[in-house]
């Protein structure tokens, strides 16, 4: 059995008529299963879920995140005056469908989706796998900055960005970004800006592992390379 405390703010507090709920679930339950339990208690919650971010113990997590006994779960709606925004740095596989679901809305005439995957070649050299590392608190802040900049230039209605951390194999998704706007041209431009700007200012680093060793992309080769014989 897993017992969690659900914190409710703003519209969620009014929806349930209280500030917190203590919920018991079967062992191994995920955030998604918790949300299903909450929808049984309050069916109107379903209308809010596409625009809801979930935090577990003060960290934003994906819907398939496993819950542990005693966890504190918060349902977070978009801040006042802002478009729905979902930002996640994950060690588990990303979900393009989750990002699409997070940005869909009646007024969105165009949704642009970008998926960055791990390829097997880089600058003519074979790549075996990648490692991503981030300064997580700052990365979240900078991702939010990217979103704010987008909203200054385009009529963005909703944004969802997920970035993978840790070891990624060839073909894995490294980043997913979905942007909803009233029209397709705006959605295309805003999504492209998000990915280009992310690479410029968000503190996420990539290490390429291949037959010749390993190197942190963007760093000095001599200082960061690892002989192939020393790789795991």
GIMOSUL-V995815 format. One record per pair of residues at least 4 apart in sequence whose ideal C-beta (glycine too) atoms are under 7 Angstrom apart, sorted by the first residue. I is the first residue (numbers start at 1). J is the second residue. D is the distance in Angstrom with one decimal. If there is no record, write none. Layout:
i,j,d
I,J,D
I,J,D
//
This chain:
i,j,d
1,24,5.8
1,26,6.8
1,27,6.1
2,25,4.9
2,27,5.6
2,29,5.5
2,67,5.2
2,68,6.7
2,69,5.1
3,22,6.7
3,24,5.1
3,69,5.6
3,70,6.6
4,23,5.5
4,34,6.7
4,67,5.6
4,71,4.7
4,73,5.2
5,20,5.9
5,22,5.6
5,72,5.3
5,73,6.9
6,20,6.2
6,21,4.4
6,23,5.8
6,73,4.9
6,75,6.9
7,20,5.4
7,72,6.5
7,73,6.9
7,74,4.3
8,12,4.2
8,13,4.5
8,16,5.4
8,18,6.7
8,19,5.7
8,20,6.2
8,21,6.9
8,75,6.3
9,13,5.7
10,77,5.9
11,15,6.0
11,48,6.9
11,77,5.6
12,16,6.4
12,75,4.8
12,77,6.7
13,18,7.0
13,19,5.6
15,42,5.7
15,44,6.1
15,45,6.4
16,21,6.6
16,42,5.7
23,34,6.5
23,37,6.1
25,29,3.8
25,33,6.3
25,34,6.3
25,37,6.4
25,67,6.8
28,66,6.5
29,33,4.3
29,34,6.4
29,67,5.4
30,63,6.9
30,64,5.2
30,65,6.1
30,66,5.6
30,67,6.5
31,35,6.4
31,54,5.2
31,56,6.9
31,61,6.1
31,63,5.1
31,65,4.8
31,67,6.6
32,36,6.6
32,63,4.3
32,64,6.1
33,37,6.6
34,38,6.5
34,67,6.3
34,73,6.5
35,39,6.3
35,49,6.6
36,40,6.8
37,41,7.0
38,42,6.4
38,45,5.6
39,43,6.0
39,45,5.0
39,46,5.5
45,49,6.6
48,52,5.4
48,77,6.7
50,101,5.7
50,102,5.8
50,104,6.0
51,77,6.3
51,78,6.0
51,84,3.9
52,75,5.7
52,76,6.8
52,77,6.2
53,60,5.7
53,76,4.4
53,86,5.4
54,61,6.0
54,73,6.6
54,75,6.3
55,59,6.1
55,60,5.2
55,61,6.9
55,74,4.5
55,76,6.0
56,61,4.9
56,65,6.1
56,67,6.9
56,71,5.4
56,73,5.4
57,71,5.8
57,72,5.5
60,87,6.6
60,88,5.5
61,65,3.7
62,88,5.8
62,90,5.5
62,92,6.6
62,95,7.0
62,98,6.9
63,98,6.3
64,92,6.7
67,71,5.3
78,82,5.1
78,83,6.6
78,84,4.6
78,85,6.1
83,151,6.5
83,156,5.4
83,157,5.4
83,158,5.3
83,159,6.6
84,102,6.9
84,158,4.3
85,147,5.5
85,159,5.1
86,102,4.5
86,160,4.1
87,140,6.1
87,143,4.8
87,144,6.5
87,161,5.3
88,162,4.7
89,134,5.9
89,136,5.7
89,139,6.0
89,140,6.8
89,163,5.4
89,165,5.7
90,94,6.3
90,162,6.0
90,164,5.9
90,165,6.7
91,165,5.3
91,166,4.6
93,173,6.9
94,162,4.5
94,164,5.6
94,173,4.5
94,176,4.8
95,99,6.7
96,100,6.3
96,113,6.2
96,115,5.7
96,176,5.2
97,101,6.2
98,102,6.4
99,103,6.8
99,113,6.9
99,160,3.9
99,162,6.1
99,176,5.1
99,178,3.9
100,104,6.4
100,111,6.7
100,113,6.3
100,178,5.4
102,158,6.7
102,160,4.0
102,178,6.8
103,108,6.9
103,111,5.9
103,158,3.8
103,159,6.6
103,160,5.3
103,178,4.7
103,179,6.7
103,180,4.1
104,108,6.4
104,111,6.9
104,180,6.9
105,157,5.8
105,158,6.0
105,180,6.1
107,157,6.1
107,182,6.4
108,157,5.4
108,158,7.0
108,180,3.8
108,181,6.8
109,182,5.0
109,183,5.3
109,184,6.9
110,181,5.4
110,183,5.3
110,184,3.5
110,186,6.7
110,187,3.8
111,178,6.2
111,180,4.8
111,187,6.0
112,179,5.1
112,187,3.9
112,188,5.1
112,191,3.8
113,178,4.9
114,177,4.7
114,191,5.3
114,195,5.5
115,173,5.5
115,176,5.3
116,173,7.0
116,174,4.8
116,175,4.2
117,171,6.1
117,172,6.7
117,173,5.5
117,174,6.5
118,130,5.3
118,168,4.9
118,169,6.7
118,170,5.4
118,171,6.3
118,172,5.0
118,174,5.8
119,127,6.8
120,126,6.6
120,127,5.5
120,170,4.9
121,125,6.8
121,126,6.3
121,127,6.2
122,127,5.2
122,208,5.7
125,210,5.5
125,212,6.5
126,210,5.1
126,211,5.3
127,208,5.4
127,210,5.0
128,209,4.9
128,210,5.4
129,167,6.0
129,168,6.4
129,169,5.3
129,170,6.8
129,209,5.2
130,168,4.7
130,206,5.8
130,207,6.6
130,208,5.9
130,209,7.0
131,166,6.9
131,167,5.5
131,207,4.2
132,164,6.1
132,165,4.9
132,166,6.5
132,168,6.6
132,174,6.7
132,204,6.0
132,206,5.6
133,165,6.8
133,205,5.0
134,139,4.5
134,165,5.6
134,203,6.1
134,204,4.4
135,139,5.8
135,203,4.2
136,140,6.5
137,141,6.8
138,142,6.1
138,203,5.3
139,143,6.2
139,202,5.2
139,203,5.3
139,204,5.7
140,144,6.5
141,145,6.6
142,146,6.6
142,201,5.1
142,202,4.4
142,203,6.7
143,147,6.7
143,161,5.9
143,198,6.9
143,202,5.8
144,148,6.4
145,149,6.4
145,201,7.0
146,150,6.6
146,194,5.7
146,197,4.8
146,198,5.8
147,151,6.5
147,159,5.2
148,152,6.8
149,153,6.9
149,197,6.5
150,154,6.0
150,156,5.2
150,159,6.9
150,190,5.0
150,193,5.9
150,194,5.9
151,156,4.9
154,181,6.0
154,186,4.7
154,189,6.3
154,190,4.2
155,181,5.7
155,182,5.7
155,186,6.0
156,179,6.1
156,181,5.9
156,190,5.5
157,180,4.6
157,181,6.0
158,180,4.4
159,179,5.5
160,178,4.6
161,177,4.8
161,194,6.6
162,176,4.7
163,175,4.9
163,204,6.2
164,168,5.9
164,172,6.9
164,173,6.6
164,174,5.2
168,172,4.1
168,174,5.9
177,191,5.7
177,194,5.1
177,195,5.8
179,187,5.3
179,190,4.7
179,191,4.3
179,194,6.4
180,187,6.5
181,186,3.8
181,187,4.1
181,190,6.1
182,186,6.6
184,188,6.2
185,189,6.3
186,190,6.0
187,191,6.1
188,192,6.4
189,193,6.3
190,194,6.5
191,195,6.8
192,196,6.2
193,197,5.7
194,198,6.1
195,199,6.9
196,200,6.8
197,201,6.3
198,202,4.9
205,216,5.9
206,217,4.6
207,214,5.7
207,215,6.9
207,216,5.0
208,214,6.5
208,215,5.7
208,217,6.0
209,214,4.5
209,231,6.0
211,228,5.9
212,228,6.2
213,225,4.8
213,226,4.8
213,227,5.1
213,228,5.1
213,231,6.9
214,225,6.6
214,226,4.2
214,231,6.0
215,221,5.8
215,224,5.3
215,225,4.9
216,224,4.4
219,223,6.5
219,224,4.5
220,224,6.4
221,225,5.4
226,230,5.4
226,231,6.1
//
